[in-house]
Amino acid sequence: MTTPTTVPGTLYIVATPVGNLKDITFRAVETLKQVPLIAAEDTRHTLKLLSHYEIKTQLISCHEHNELRQIPRIIQHLEQGLDAALVSDAGTPCISDPGYQLVKQVSQKGFSVIPIPGCSAAIAGLSVSGLPTDAFLFLGFLPKKKNRRKEVLTDRRREQATLILYESPKRIVSLCEEIIETLGDRMACLAREITKRHEEYIRGPVSQILANLEQRPVVKGECALFVAGFNESKPSIEDMDMAQLIRSKLEEKPWKTSELARSLSDTYGISKKQIYDMIVKIQS
């Protein structure tokens, strides 16, 4: 007589709303009701969603500080033939959120890992940004240290895909300044509080978005910034001696420093301030 084998459980990666509680799929609600265990980034936050949909499934925490400790517990749960779900505070888990290590180790153990697709702030914002969507690069949250952020941006200077960045309201002004300095004053869209009551989209050059934010006493709400990719039709500063070009322009006719800086910035897609400083240095 053979002993029946236990069918391994499945881990479901369930997308949840980024703001509006109605933005959840029927399948996601059904899955969260049927699984015996939900691993949540913040159990208190997820409990609000579960209460809204009358879901009484057991919750455990799984966030960046305890994910590695929780993985064995979740794997043991799956080994017993029980399913589990992973959710983040908002949107799709593992996208600038905890879960990568869990998915990696669970899949390496041979368990099924199935996505339950739904909200993503990156995709939602991109769809209304007015920027090219045929190719995009998700950078998520940049490093907190200014020099490291500028390094990351500089490395992506010639990237032609639309760039997607997440940033806190406390650092969004600094991020705009750094983008202008490293990438130039490109077309962009700032999405703030996506799907929430004070939802807002500001489209235009990064300098225009920056000016808008600087007029506010304080910027509130989570931000996603979408920035146009490198325009190859414009010559690159790396392909010519900008200092020599400035000297040639100044020899041709008298220029106001700001006008020459604006002209070269528009032509080459680089920071007006950077060119302005070069002109001043050459003229001194």
Backbone bond lengths (Angstrom), bond angles and torsions (degrees), N, CA, C in turn:
res aa  C-N    CA-C-N  psi(-1)  N-CA   C-N-CA  omega(-1)  CA-C   N-CA-C  phi
1 M - - - 1.475 - - 1.525 109.30 -
2 T 1.336 116.33 127.00 1.464 120.68 -178.64 1.519 110.78 -89.28
3 T 1.352 114.70 146.07 1.464 120.24 177.72 1.523 109.26 -86.49
4 P 1.307 118.20 125.89 1.482 119.48 -179.80 1.523 110.62 -60.64
5 T 1.342 115.49 136.60 1.464 120.27 179.02 1.521 110.29 -88.34
6 T 1.325 114.76 147.47 1.459 120.33 179.18 1.521 109.99 -79.97
7 V 1.306 117.06 128.63 1.464 121.09 176.41 1.528 107.80 -74.29
8 P 1.348 118.08 123.36 1.476 120.16 -177.73 1.521 111.77 -59.89
9 G 1.310 115.28 149.88 1.451 120.22 177.48 1.525 112.07 -76.47
10 T 1.321 115.50 169.33 1.466 122.63 -179.74 1.526 109.53 -117.05
11 L 1.319 115.80 140.06 1.462 120.75 174.55 1.527 108.40 -98.63
12 Y 1.318 116.63 121.73 1.458 121.97 179.10 1.530 109.65 -102.10
13 I 1.323 115.71 130.47 1.471 121.99 177.16 1.524 105.99 -98.75
14 V 1.321 116.53 104.53 1.468 121.36 -167.59 1.531 111.42 -106.02
15 A 1.321 115.75 120.96 1.467 120.96 175.59 1.520 109.68 -77.39
16 T 1.328 115.60 137.65 1.467 121.97 179.43 1.531 109.31 -123.15
17 P 1.329 118.72 169.60 1.472 120.81 -177.68 1.534 112.75 -58.79
18 V 1.335 116.10 149.66 1.466 120.53 174.28 1.526 110.93 -90.70
19 G 1.328 116.73 -9.48 1.462 120.21 179.35 1.518 111.57 -168.91
20 N 1.318 116.07 -62.10 1.463 121.78 -178.71 1.532 109.69 -78.71
21 L 1.330 117.06 119.73 1.462 121.14 -175.60 1.530 113.15 -62.20
22 K 1.318 117.06 -17.63 1.466 119.86 179.75 1.534 111.85 -76.75
23 D 1.326 116.47 -13.92 1.472 119.87 -177.14 1.523 111.23 -85.46
24 I 1.315 116.30 63.18 1.459 122.14 176.81 1.522 107.68 -139.54
25 T 1.320 117.61 144.45 1.455 120.16 -176.50 1.532 111.46 -81.46
26 F 1.335 115.45 157.41 1.463 120.39 175.20 1.526 109.95 -58.65
27 R 1.326 115.28 -39.87 1.472 119.85 -177.84 1.525 111.15 -65.34
28 A 1.347 116.45 -37.04 1.467 119.52 179.39 1.530 110.31 -64.51
29 V 1.336 116.88 -45.72 1.466 120.73 178.95 1.525 110.21 -61.66
30 E 1.317 116.19 -43.75 1.464 120.86 179.99 1.522 111.17 -61.53
31 T 1.327 116.12 -43.27 1.464 120.67 180.00 1.519 111.52 -64.10
32 L 1.324 116.78 -45.09 1.460 120.56 -179.15 1.530 112.09 -65.50
33 K 1.321 116.78 -26.20 1.464 120.19 176.76 1.527 111.88 -78.72
34 Q 1.332 116.51 -32.40 1.458 120.24 -172.01 1.525 113.64 -87.98
35 V 1.331 118.47 -31.63 1.467 119.12 -178.57 1.537 109.62 -71.01
36 P 1.332 117.96 148.78 1.466 120.34 178.84 1.530 113.77 -79.76
37 L 1.353 116.74 -14.19 1.461 119.29 -173.68 1.528 110.48 -146.42
38 I 1.339 115.57 135.29 1.467 121.41 175.17 1.524 108.32 -121.29
39 A 1.325 116.36 125.80 1.467 122.08 174.02 1.521 107.05 -96.83
40 A 1.330 116.27 120.22 1.469 121.24 -172.80 1.518 111.34 -121.63
41 E 1.326 115.36 144.56 1.466 120.66 177.46 1.525 110.76 -60.08
42 D 1.325 116.88 -44.46 1.467 122.78 177.12 1.525 106.77 -138.14
43 T 1.322 116.94 108.37 1.464 120.30 -174.80 1.524 112.36 -62.01
44 R 1.327 117.09 -34.20 1.467 119.88 179.85 1.521 110.75 -65.70
45 H 1.335 116.28 -40.84 1.468 120.74 179.83 1.530 110.12 -68.19
46 T 1.328 116.68 -45.81 1.464 120.73 -178.39 1.524 111.48 -66.27
47 L 1.322 117.30 -30.77 1.460 121.06 -179.96 1.527 111.67 -60.25
48 K 1.324 117.23 -32.58 1.464 120.75 177.80 1.534 110.20 -63.44
49 L 1.346 115.62 -42.03 1.463 120.04 178.84 1.526 110.29 -67.20
50 L 1.318 116.32 -45.21 1.464 119.88 -178.99 1.524 111.33 -63.36
51 S 1.314 116.61 -39.95 1.472 120.06 179.16 1.524 111.17 -63.94
52 H 1.341 115.62 -38.88 1.468 120.52 -179.50 1.527 110.46 -60.60
53 Y 1.334 117.10 -36.46 1.466 121.09 -177.17 1.535 111.94 -104.36
54 E 1.329 116.45 14.01 1.462 122.75 176.53 1.528 111.42 55.01
55 I 1.303 115.36 46.59 1.465 122.41 177.90 1.527 107.90 -101.56
56 K 1.325 116.63 125.62 1.460 120.96 -173.52 1.535 112.37 -112.87
57 T 1.304 117.54 20.37 1.468 122.27 -178.64 1.529 111.56 -64.15
58 Q 1.328 116.34 146.58 1.469 121.60 178.09 1.526 110.42 -63.13
59 L 1.336 115.67 137.79 1.467 122.28 179.94 1.523 110.59 -112.99
60 I 1.343 115.39 139.96 1.463 120.64 167.05 1.537 107.07 -132.17
61 S 1.311 116.83 155.95 1.465 119.90 -179.24 1.522 110.55 -85.32
62 C 1.318 115.71 145.91 1.462 122.22 174.63 1.521 107.00 -151.19
63 H 1.329 115.59 93.51 1.460 120.62 -176.87 1.526 109.62 -127.83
64 E 1.331 116.75 -178.05 1.460 120.19 -172.41 1.523 113.73 -60.86
65 H 1.330 117.59 -23.39 1.460 120.69 -176.41 1.533 113.39 -90.97
66 N 1.347 117.50 -16.81 1.464 118.28 -178.57 1.523 113.66 -130.56
67 E 1.328 117.61 6.16 1.461 120.80 -175.36 1.525 112.11 -54.85
68 L 1.320 117.27 -47.67 1.469 120.44 -177.72 1.525 111.68 -63.10
69 R 1.335 116.68 -33.07 1.469 119.81 179.22 1.532 111.78 -74.26
70 Q 1.324 116.34 -28.58 1.464 120.24 -176.98 1.523 113.15 -84.74
71 I 1.313 116.96 -20.04 1.468 119.98 -176.12 1.529 112.85 -56.92
72 P 1.346 119.75 -48.10 1.474 118.76 179.25 1.531 112.70 -58.05
73 R 1.322 116.84 -38.36 1.464 120.47 179.35 1.522 111.06 -63.58
74 I 1.321 116.90 -42.29 1.465 120.58 -178.87 1.523 110.34 -70.22
75 I 1.327 116.84 -38.95 1.466 120.16 177.99 1.535 110.40 -64.07
76 Q 1.322 117.29 -42.36 1.466 121.21 177.11 1.525 110.58 -59.92
77 H 1.318 116.37 -39.28 1.470 122.13 177.36 1.531 109.75 -61.26
78 L 1.323 117.14 -45.54 1.469 121.28 -179.75 1.524 111.50 -66.78
79 E 1.318 116.81 -35.38 1.471 121.38 179.58 1.533 111.51 -63.62
80 Q 1.312 116.48 -24.34 1.466 121.01 178.59 1.524 112.24 -81.84
81 G 1.356 115.23 2.56 1.456 119.62 179.58 1.513 113.77 85.38
82 L 1.331 116.05 16.33 1.463 120.84 -178.45 1.527 110.67 -104.70
83 D 1.310 116.92 139.81 1.462 121.96 179.15 1.527 110.33 -81.26
84 A 1.328 115.41 162.28 1.464 121.52 176.69 1.518 108.86 -147.48
85 A 1.323 115.50 160.00 1.465 121.07 178.36 1.519 109.02 -128.29
86 L 1.312 115.35 146.71 1.463 121.93 174.42 1.523 108.57 -115.52
87 V 1.330 116.71 129.67 1.467 121.38 176.00 1.521 108.95 -131.04
88 S 1.323 115.86 153.31 1.460 121.08 173.19 1.525 108.19 -108.44
89 D 1.319 116.75 -179.57 1.469 119.65 -179.33 1.523 111.85 -64.89
90 A 1.334 116.05 -33.13 1.465 120.09 -177.76 1.516 109.66 -158.39
91 G 1.325 116.08 135.50 1.454 119.85 174.96 1.527 113.29 81.89
92 T 1.313 114.85 -152.57 1.460 121.86 -175.19 1.525 111.62 -90.19
93 P 1.319 118.81 124.23 1.466 120.79 178.74 1.528 112.01 -57.19
94 C 1.321 115.15 153.09 1.468 123.89 177.26 1.522 113.60 78.61
95 I 1.325 118.96 -11.70 1.460 121.62 177.80 1.518 107.77 -94.53
96 S 1.342 116.34 97.24 1.468 122.46 -171.91 1.527 111.15 56.26
97 D 1.314 115.83 31.05 1.458 123.53 178.92 1.530 108.72 -143.90
98 P 1.333 117.82 164.01 1.465 120.07 178.41 1.525 111.98 -61.95
99 G 1.333 116.00 160.70 1.463 120.59 174.95 1.505 115.05 132.17
100 Y 1.329 116.76 -22.01 1.466 119.74 -176.66 1.529 112.05 -57.46
101 Q 1.332 116.98 -47.20 1.463 120.30 -178.11 1.528 111.10 -65.40
102 L 1.318 115.92 -38.47 1.463 119.84 178.51 1.524 110.68 -62.62
103 V 1.326 117.23 -49.47 1.462 121.06 179.83 1.527 110.46 -60.73
104 K 1.315 116.70 -42.59 1.468 121.15 -179.54 1.519 111.47 -59.70
105 Q 1.342 116.86 -50.71 1.457 119.98 -175.04 1.528 112.40 -72.91
106 V 1.329 117.06 -37.23 1.458 120.32 178.33 1.530 110.42 -64.64
107 S 1.325 117.16 -43.53 1.471 120.15 -179.89 1.523 110.97 -68.27
108 Q 1.350 117.39 -35.40 1.467 120.65 177.84 1.525 111.68 -65.18
109 K 1.328 116.15 -28.01 1.461 120.93 177.79 1.528 112.28 -78.53
110 G 1.339 115.43 -5.45 1.461 119.54 176.58 1.514 115.44 94.28
111 F 1.337 117.78 5.69 1.463 120.26 177.91 1.534 110.49 -80.58
112 S 1.320 116.31 153.72 1.464 121.07 175.76 1.527 109.66 -75.11
113 V 1.322 116.26 135.59 1.460 122.49 174.69 1.522 106.36 -123.53
114 I 1.326 115.81 115.18 1.464 121.71 -170.86 1.527 110.18 -119.58
115 P 1.353 118.09 129.48 1.474 119.14 176.10 1.528 111.86 -82.54
116 I 1.311 115.34 141.04 1.471 121.96 169.29 1.526 104.53 -111.16
117 P 1.331 118.15 92.23 1.468 121.68 -169.06 1.516 113.76 -68.37
118 G 1.335 113.32 156.70 1.466 119.66 179.39 1.510 110.52 -179.03
119 C 1.328 117.11 -134.04 1.463 122.44 -172.55 1.524 113.54 -65.24
120 S 1.324 114.46 144.52 1.459 123.52 169.56 1.515 106.61 -150.54
121 A 1.336 116.88 121.10 1.464 119.92 -179.01 1.525 111.07 -60.30
122 A 1.326 116.67 -35.48 1.465 120.58 -178.92 1.525 111.37 -61.43
123 I 1.322 116.70 -47.80 1.466 120.71 -177.17 1.521 111.21 -74.66
124 A 1.325 116.64 -39.54 1.474 120.11 178.98 1.525 110.38 -60.97
125 G 1.337 116.56 -46.80 1.457 120.40 -179.49 1.514 112.57 -67.12
126 L 1.324 116.14 -40.62 1.466 120.33 179.47 1.522 111.04 -60.24
127 S 1.324 116.32 -37.90 1.468 120.25 -176.02 1.521 112.82 -64.15
128 V 1.332 118.23 -22.67 1.464 121.17 -179.14 1.531 111.97 -115.39
129 S 1.318 117.13 9.91 1.470 120.68 -175.45 1.517 113.37 -73.12
130 G 1.329 116.81 -26.11 1.459 119.87 -174.85 1.522 112.44 79.36
131 L 1.336 116.99 11.40 1.463 122.45 178.61 1.526 109.52 -106.49
132 P 1.337 117.88 162.13 1.468 120.18 -179.93 1.527 111.87 -55.93
133 T 1.329 115.54 137.07 1.462 120.88 -177.71 1.526 112.68 -116.67
134 D 1.342 116.96 1.72 1.461 119.03 -178.23 1.522 112.20 -70.58
135 A 1.343 116.01 -24.41 1.461 121.10 176.13 1.520 108.07 -148.48
136 F 1.318 116.83 132.21 1.464 119.89 178.81 1.527 109.55 -146.97
137 L 1.321 114.81 153.81 1.463 121.64 -178.12 1.523 108.88 -123.82
138 F 1.321 116.57 119.19 1.459 121.55 -179.50 1.516 109.74 -89.74
139 L 1.331 116.22 116.12 1.458 121.37 179.70 1.526 112.58 -102.12
140 G 1.333 117.10 -12.29 1.451 120.38 178.77 1.520 111.96 61.89
141 F 1.328 115.84 -143.29 1.457 121.19 177.71 1.526 109.27 -84.26
142 L 1.321 116.90 126.32 1.457 120.89 176.26 1.532 109.59 -75.99
143 P 1.336 117.52 163.46 1.475 119.95 177.24 1.525 111.21 -56.38
144 K 1.330 116.29 151.89 1.462 120.59 -177.47 1.528 112.13 -74.59
145 K 1.333 117.72 -28.52 1.457 120.13 -179.29 1.526 110.34 -75.07
146 K 1.332 115.77 131.10 1.461 122.09 -173.70 1.523 112.29 -57.05
147 N 1.317 118.30 -47.96 1.462 121.15 -177.93 1.514 111.80 -61.95
148 R 1.328 116.28 -39.32 1.469 119.34 179.23 1.519 110.57 -68.29
149 R 1.345 117.58 -38.96 1.468 120.58 177.54 1.518 110.76 -60.26
150 K 1.332 115.91 -44.97 1.464 120.09 -178.80 1.523 111.06 -65.08
151 E 1.323 117.01 -33.20 1.460 120.21 176.74 1.519 110.85 -64.25
152 V 1.333 115.96 -44.88 1.466 120.30 179.86 1.526 110.36 -61.80
153 L 1.327 116.66 -44.95 1.463 120.49 -179.75 1.525 111.21 -64.93
154 T 1.315 116.81 -43.05 1.468 120.75 179.82 1.520 110.60 -61.25
155 D 1.325 117.41 -39.45 1.466 121.59 178.78 1.526 111.93 -63.06
156 R 1.344 116.75 -24.07 1.462 120.74 -177.92 1.527 112.29 -101.81
157 R 1.318 116.41 13.91 1.465 120.58 -173.22 1.530 112.92 -59.38
158 R 1.319 117.64 -35.98 1.470 120.74 -178.01 1.536 112.44 -100.34
159 E 1.318 116.65 12.58 1.462 120.83 176.96 1.529 109.60 -71.00
160 Q 1.329 116.38 122.89 1.457 120.37 -175.71 1.531 113.60 -84.71
161 A 1.323 116.80 -17.14 1.468 119.86 179.18 1.530 110.67 -75.01
162 T 1.321 115.69 152.72 1.464 120.68 174.23 1.518 109.12 -62.40
163 L 1.325 116.28 133.69 1.466 121.59 -178.62 1.525 110.09 -93.94
164 I 1.330 116.46 137.87 1.466 122.24 178.22 1.520 108.18 -120.16
165 L 1.336 115.89 123.13 1.452 120.95 -179.25 1.525 110.36 -129.67
166 Y 1.317 116.30 143.47 1.457 122.36 171.04 1.526 108.03 -102.78
167 E 1.323 116.73 145.97 1.468 119.34 176.93 1.523 110.27 -155.51
168 S 1.324 115.11 150.66 1.457 120.33 177.20 1.524 108.79 -76.64
169 P 1.334 117.45 155.51 1.477 119.41 179.10 1.528 112.43 -61.65
170 K 1.326 117.95 -23.78 1.462 121.05 -179.24 1.523 112.50 -71.80
171 R 1.336 116.58 -26.51 1.474 119.41 -175.43 1.522 113.86 -114.59
172 I 1.346 117.97 3.24 1.460 119.44 -174.77 1.529 111.91 -66.18
173 V 1.340 118.38 -35.36 1.464 120.73 178.41 1.527 109.74 -64.95
174 S 1.317 117.33 -45.66 1.463 121.64 178.81 1.518 110.68 -61.43
175 L 1.334 116.77 -39.91 1.459 120.17 179.49 1.525 110.67 -62.11
176 C 1.323 118.04 -43.62 1.470 121.46 178.52 1.524 110.60 -60.44
177 E 1.318 116.46 -42.59 1.470 120.58 178.93 1.523 110.77 -62.26
178 E 1.310 116.69 -41.47 1.463 120.71 -178.44 1.525 111.53 -70.39
179 I 1.323 116.80 -33.68 1.468 120.03 177.51 1.524 110.15 -66.09
180 I 1.323 117.15 -43.86 1.465 120.43 178.20 1.522 110.23 -61.19
181 E 1.312 116.36 -40.92 1.459 121.26 -177.84 1.524 112.38 -68.97
182 T 1.336 118.00 -37.47 1.465 120.90 -174.17 1.531 113.48 -98.08
183 L 1.333 117.38 -37.86 1.463 121.23 -175.24 1.518 113.66 -104.95
184 G 1.328 116.25 -17.60 1.454 120.08 -173.97 1.515 110.65 96.69
185 D 1.314 115.29 174.50 1.460 121.15 -175.76 1.526 110.12 -86.37
186 R 1.307 116.52 78.45 1.462 121.91 -175.17 1.531 111.64 -88.17
187 M 1.330 114.60 164.98 1.456 119.87 172.92 1.527 108.56 -69.01
188 A 1.329 115.58 144.77 1.458 119.57 -175.48 1.525 110.42 -155.83
189 C 1.314 114.76 173.99 1.464 121.63 174.05 1.523 107.75 -143.68
190 L 1.307 116.69 126.51 1.456 121.79 174.55 1.527 108.35 -101.34
191 A 1.334 115.45 119.54 1.462 121.20 176.90 1.529 108.05 -104.48
192 R 1.319 115.42 123.44 1.467 119.66 -177.10 1.533 109.53 -125.39
193 E 1.332 115.81 133.98 1.460 121.79 177.83 1.533 112.05 56.65
194 I 1.315 116.84 49.71 1.460 122.04 -177.80 1.532 110.86 -55.80
195 T 1.317 115.65 128.44 1.474 128.12 178.59 1.533 113.71 70.19
196 K 1.318 118.32 1.41 1.467 120.28 -178.40 1.534 110.52 -95.02
197 R 1.311 115.96 179.17 1.463 121.38 -174.25 1.527 112.30 -59.72
198 H 1.324 117.47 -40.82 1.463 121.26 -177.25 1.534 111.72 -101.93
199 E 1.308 115.84 35.25 1.468 122.95 178.50 1.530 110.53 -54.34
200 E 1.346 115.51 137.16 1.470 119.29 -175.70 1.524 110.27 -151.17
201 Y 1.338 115.62 143.51 1.461 121.81 176.29 1.521 108.41 -131.83
202 I 1.321 116.45 124.50 1.469 121.66 178.47 1.524 107.15 -115.34
203 R 1.334 116.67 117.59 1.458 121.45 -177.28 1.520 110.55 -114.35
204 G 1.328 115.92 145.28 1.453 120.48 179.45 1.518 110.31 143.64
205 P 1.333 117.86 -173.28 1.467 120.32 175.77 1.522 110.37 -59.22
206 V 1.326 116.82 151.49 1.462 120.36 -179.54 1.532 110.63 -57.48
207 S 1.346 116.43 -35.77 1.469 120.02 179.79 1.530 111.07 -62.01
208 Q 1.320 116.92 -35.68 1.463 121.55 179.09 1.527 110.38 -70.14
209 I 1.322 116.40 -40.83 1.464 120.68 176.86 1.525 109.86 -63.59
210 L 1.332 115.66 -42.21 1.464 120.72 179.00 1.525 111.21 -61.42
211 A 1.327 116.75 -45.11 1.467 120.74 179.84 1.520 110.72 -61.29
212 N 1.336 116.28 -38.78 1.464 120.83 178.46 1.533 110.62 -62.59
213 L 1.315 117.12 -45.80 1.461 121.47 -178.08 1.527 111.93 -67.77
214 E 1.328 116.17 -36.21 1.465 120.15 -177.44 1.531 112.34 -68.93
215 Q 1.324 116.83 -17.90 1.467 120.20 178.19 1.525 112.36 -80.79
216 R 1.328 117.11 -9.59 1.461 120.77 -175.93 1.529 110.55 -94.05
217 P 1.328 116.30 142.55 1.471 119.01 176.94 1.518 111.61 -60.62
218 V 1.328 115.68 -36.52 1.460 121.03 178.88 1.528 108.54 -156.14
219 V 1.334 115.85 144.89 1.467 121.17 176.29 1.524 107.41 -97.63
220 K 1.321 116.53 129.94 1.455 120.71 -178.06 1.524 110.48 -118.99
221 G 1.323 115.10 154.25 1.460 120.66 173.07 1.513 113.65 89.99
222 E 1.331 115.65 151.79 1.462 121.12 178.60 1.531 109.96 -66.34
223 C 1.328 115.13 142.36 1.463 120.96 -174.40 1.530 111.56 -121.25
224 A 1.320 114.76 142.75 1.459 121.81 170.51 1.525 106.71 -125.20
225 L 1.316 116.16 128.30 1.462 120.88 -176.85 1.520 109.50 -114.78
226 F 1.327 115.59 129.36 1.456 122.62 -179.20 1.526 107.88 -114.35
227 V 1.324 117.12 124.45 1.459 121.37 -172.46 1.520 109.61 -124.87
228 A 1.331 116.43 131.94 1.458 121.00 179.73 1.528 110.95 -58.59
229 G 1.320 116.28 144.45 1.448 121.38 179.14 1.525 111.98 -74.41
230 F 1.308 115.36 175.43 1.461 122.42 -179.64 1.521 109.69 -63.00
231 N 1.329 116.08 133.42 1.456 121.90 179.26 1.521 108.79 -95.79
232 E 1.315 116.33 105.91 1.464 120.30 -174.47 1.529 112.28 -69.18
233 S 1.337 116.43 -16.54 1.463 118.72 178.94 1.517 111.42 -70.88
234 K 1.348 116.03 -17.27 1.463 119.81 176.64 1.526 109.43 -93.49
235 P 1.328 118.82 135.22 1.456 120.21 177.54 1.526 110.42 -59.72
236 S 1.302 116.15 150.28 1.460 120.59 179.69 1.518 111.27 -97.65
237 I 1.317 115.83 145.16 1.459 120.49 177.57 1.521 110.76 -61.58
238 E 1.328 115.81 -24.13 1.455 119.98 179.89 1.529 111.66 -72.79
239 D 1.324 116.80 -15.58 1.452 120.98 -175.60 1.531 112.59 -96.65
240 M 1.269 118.60 2.75 1.465 119.78 -178.99 1.516 110.99 -155.96
241 D 1.272 115.89 163.06 1.460 121.46 179.04 1.523 107.92 -85.95
242 M 1.341 116.36 99.75 1.459 120.29 -176.29 1.526 111.30 -62.09
243 A 1.312 116.53 -38.63 1.462 119.53 -179.74 1.529 110.95 -60.68
244 Q 1.338 116.48 -41.48 1.456 120.29 179.03 1.523 111.02 -66.93
245 L 1.329 115.11 -37.11 1.457 119.30 178.83 1.529 110.60 -64.08
246 I 1.314 116.27 -41.75 1.464 120.58 178.81 1.523 110.21 -61.46
247 R 1.335 116.73 -44.81 1.469 120.24 179.02 1.522 110.94 -59.95
248 S 1.348 116.14 -41.16 1.465 119.96 -179.87 1.524 111.14 -64.59
249 K 1.321 116.06 -40.85 1.462 120.53 179.01 1.528 111.14 -64.03
250 L 1.313 116.44 -40.24 1.468 121.03 -179.09 1.526 111.44 -69.22
251 E 1.336 116.75 -29.22 1.459 120.44 178.27 1.522 111.71 -75.84
252 E 1.336 116.28 -29.22 1.458 121.02 -178.31 1.523 111.65 -65.36
253 K 1.334 116.62 -44.05 1.464 121.35 -177.11 1.526 108.74 -165.05
254 P 1.306 117.80 162.65 1.470 119.48 176.47 1.528 110.53 -72.18
255 W 1.300 116.56 129.20 1.465 122.53 179.25 1.517 109.72 -117.94
256 K 1.321 116.24 145.46 1.449 119.52 164.18 1.529 106.79 -75.65
257 T 1.318 115.23 137.47 1.459 119.10 -175.50 1.526 112.33 -54.33
258 S 1.315 116.74 -44.10 1.466 120.48 -178.11 1.520 112.07 -66.26
259 E 1.356 116.50 -36.30 1.465 120.49 -179.36 1.528 110.74 -69.13
260 L 1.327 117.21 -42.20 1.464 120.47 179.01 1.527 109.87 -65.96
261 A 1.314 116.35 -41.83 1.467 119.96 179.18 1.518 111.03 -61.49
262 R 1.351 116.72 -41.96 1.455 120.99 179.34 1.527 110.87 -65.60
263 S 1.321 116.98 -42.37 1.455 121.27 -178.80 1.528 111.39 -62.24
264 L 1.324 116.70 -47.35 1.467 120.39 -179.40 1.523 111.37 -69.59
265 S 1.321 116.56 -34.20 1.462 120.50 177.78 1.516 110.70 -64.16
266 D 1.342 116.69 -43.92 1.462 120.78 178.60 1.520 111.54 -64.74
267 T 1.329 116.44 -36.83 1.466 120.95 -176.80 1.516 112.48 -73.04
268 Y 1.333 115.98 -42.57 1.462 119.73 -171.83 1.525 114.13 -106.69
269 G 1.343 116.45 -1.41 1.452 119.15 174.44 1.513 114.49 66.33
270 I 1.338 117.29 32.64 1.460 120.37 178.16 1.521 109.56 -121.56
271 S 1.314 114.90 172.26 1.454 120.81 -172.57 1.531 112.50 -60.65
272 K 1.331 115.73 129.34 1.461 120.89 176.22 1.525 110.51 -62.30
273 K 1.331 116.97 -38.91 1.461 121.26 179.97 1.525 111.17 -63.49
274 Q 1.337 115.65 -40.68 1.464 119.88 179.71 1.527 110.45 -61.41
275 I 1.335 116.55 -44.13 1.464 120.20 179.80 1.522 110.46 -69.51
276 Y 1.333 116.58 -40.32 1.466 121.03 179.09 1.527 110.14 -56.78
277 D 1.327 115.93 -45.66 1.464 119.97 -179.62 1.531 111.39 -63.73
278 M 1.328 116.96 -36.24 1.460 120.44 178.44 1.529 110.66 -66.18
279 I 1.334 116.26 -41.10 1.467 120.75 179.81 1.525 110.29 -62.36
280 V 1.327 115.76 -46.68 1.471 120.48 179.92 1.523 110.59 -59.64
281 K 1.320 116.15 -41.35 1.464 120.49 -179.70 1.524 111.06 -64.98
282 I 1.341 116.55 -41.44 1.467 120.96 179.64 1.524 111.36 -66.68
283 Q 1.331 116.03 -37.24 1.460 120.09 -177.65 1.531 113.28 -77.79
284 S 1.306 117.05 -18.56 1.476 120.14 -176.19 1.533 112.12 -77.78
